Amino acid sequence: MADFRQQALDYHEHPTPGKISLALTTAAETAEDLALAYSPGVAEPVREIAANPDDVYRYTNKGNTVAVITDGTAILGLGNLGPLASKPVMEGKALLFKRFANIDSFDIQVKNTTVEDFVNTVANIADSFGGINLEDIKAPECFAIEKALIERCKIPVFHDDQHGTAIVTAAGMLNALDVQGKQLKHAKIVCMGAGAAAIACMELLISCGAQRENIYMLDRKGIIHTRRDDLNEYKKLFANNTDKRTLEDAIDGADVFVGVSGPNVFSAEQLSLMAANPVVFACSNPDPEIKPELAHATRDDLIMATGRSDYPNQVNNVLCFPFIFRGALDVRARTINAEMKVAAVNAIREIAKEPVPAEVLKASGSVSLEFGPQYIIPKPMDPRLLERVAYAVAKAAVETGVAAVDMPKDYMGKA
């Protein structure tokens, strides 16, 4: 572990501090180049944009940029360490945008004291970018922030901790239930955790066919039920009219367990209470709600996913967010709506059912991969994600009327 810590520090320090830089996309070698790039030549696109604001997409990089923005109040599993400490994570997100979808990203860390301050800051700079990826903002403030920015901005705003997690979870969950011979609409679901990711995951599963009354959500005080008087407006959406109060009560006969809470909070005894052929998504990182070794030793009819790359079925947001934005940017979507999210879910899950290219096997260190209990979610290095997910998202944006331009007939996502 000490060696890995030093490797991580060295990676971020050498050969140049940080993980991203700015590159030129046009010539800047001669006096004529500079005259075109800046004064006096730059005045010409300025005049065009002033006369027709949409021309900003012709003459600037706005259409291929995403701002990755945080206040540092919920950094990974480390908590509220402030905006400056979040910068390595935001740079990492920018690296992933560029690596997987060729999107240029700018990391922005905002110091704020209130939700209103944060919203005003971001809304006032939003027009500089093609989209905004919110990151590592604590609940429940993240819900209010995203809602306000969606209302105020003319570009897509996406809180990846909520919706990226939800999309990948839903894709894997639907595939896992297929393998187990179950249907989402009939599944009894227990969700351990009631923060941003948990609520977004459950809402998207409902959009995909789950029944709200079949979902039991738990926070630190137990099951969220209708007779509790300490629930915020977001938890109230999942207040179940039930006499069940504990995880043991809820998990008895459950088909699905989704953990977005903390390490080792789901025991072997509790797992043994689940219905036949259960599905367990233990997504707390780096330590899941139940260790896979323990889970598989307890149930041999189990399908399990975690947030870790060293186990099968990793729930990894990189399967989603670069391609969601790629599709949204390419048709100039003004928002990322529910239909676009469900389209992404379906595109991701279908890839896992197809033969895996040799290049993916090599990149993932796998000898073979075949749709089934050990492979329900594509690998992050799968190049099909770019074209298939971006296409599905762009198509859904056009069909639901939130796109400013149509897709080219041969569009399959930009590399």
C-alpha positions, 0 to 999 in steps of 0.5 A, a space after each residue: 500500500 505504501 508503494 502504491 501511495 508513492 506511485 500515485 503521488 509520483 504519477 501526479 507530480 512527474 513529468 509535469 505536475 497534474 494530468 492535463 494541459 492546453 494544446 493548440 489546434 491551429 497554426 501559430 508559427 508566423 506573423 500572419 498566423 498570429 495576426 489571424 489568431 489574435 488582433 486584428 483577425 480575431 475581430 471577424 469571428 467576434 463580429 459574426 458571433 455578435 450578429 448570430 450567437 450560434 456561430 460561436 459553435 463555428 468559430 470557437 471550441 465551445 461545442 467540444 468543451 465540458 466544465 468539471 465543477 465542484 465545491 469539494 464537499 464530497 470528494 470521493 470517499 474522503 468527505 468535505 476537504 474543500 475545493 482546492 483538495 478536489 483539484 486532482 479529482 477534477 483533473 482526473 475527470 478531465 483526463 477521462 473526458 479526453 481519453 474516452 470521448 475526445 472532449 476538452 474539459 476545464 476543471 473549476 473549483 468553486 469556493 462558496 458558502 451557500 447553494 445560491 452562491 455556487 449556482 450564481 457562480 456557475 450560471 454566470 460562466 456557463 455560456 463559455 462551455 458546451 456542458 457542465 459536469 458537476 462532481 463531488 458535491 454533498 447531498 442534499 445540496 447537490 439536488 438543489 444545485 443541479 435543479 437550479 442550474 438546469 433551469 438557468 443554463 442553456 447547456 446540459 448540466 449533469 451531476 455524474 455522482 448521481 446520474 452516471 452511477 445510476 445509468 451504469 447501475 441500471 444497465 448492469 442490474 437489468 442484465 443481472 436480472 436477465 441472467 437470473 431469470 427475473 424481471 425488474 418490475 417484479 423485483 423487491 429491491 433493498 437500497 442501503 444508502 439514501 444520498 445522491 447516488 442512491 436516490 438517482 439509482 432508484 429513480 432511474 430504475 423506476 424509469 426502467 420499470 421498477 415499482 416504487 412500492 417494491 423499493 426499501 431504502 435505508 439511511 443511518 436510522 433504518 428504513 425510510 417509511 411514511 411515519 418518519 418525521 425527519 425526512 428531507 424532500 428527496 428521501 420522502 420520495 422513497 418513504 415506504 408505507 411499511 412496518 419494516 424497520 431494519 435491514 433484516 426486515 427488508 432483506 428477507 426475500 429481497 431479489 436485489 441489494 444495492 449498496 451505496 453507503 459504506 464498508 462491511 454493513 451487509 453481513 453474510 447472515 443478511 445475504 442468506 435471507 435474500 430470495 433465490 438467485 439474488 443480485 448484489 451491487 455492493 458499490 462502496 469504494 474502496 471497501 464494499 458493503 460485503 466482500 465478494 469472497 464472503 458473498 460468494 462463499 455464502 451464496 452460490 446462486 449470486 450475481 455480484 457487482 462492486 465499484 472495484 476494478 479488481 473484481 468482475 462486474 465493476 460499476 464504473 462511471 467512465 462507462 457512461 459520462 464521456 459518451 453521454 456528453 459526446 452525444 449531447 454535445 454533438 447535437 447541441 442538446 440543451 439538457 440531458 433528460 430521462 429519455 437520454 439516460 434510459 437510451 444510455 442504459 440500453 446501449 450499455 447493456 446491449 454491448 455486454 451481450 455481444 462478443 467481446 473484441 480481442 483488443 478489449 480482452 487484452 486491455 482488461 487482462 482477460 482470457 475470455 469474457 462472455 455474457 453471464 454472472 461474471 460479465 454483465 457490464 462492458 469493460 471501460 476500454 471497450 471502444 464500442 461504448 463511444 459510438 453506441 452510447 453517444 449515438 443512442 444519447 444523441 438520437 434520444 435528444 433529437 427525438 425528444 426535441 432538446 437538440 438544436 441540430 440534427 444528427 448527420 446520417 452517418 453519425 456514430 459518435 466522434 472519436 
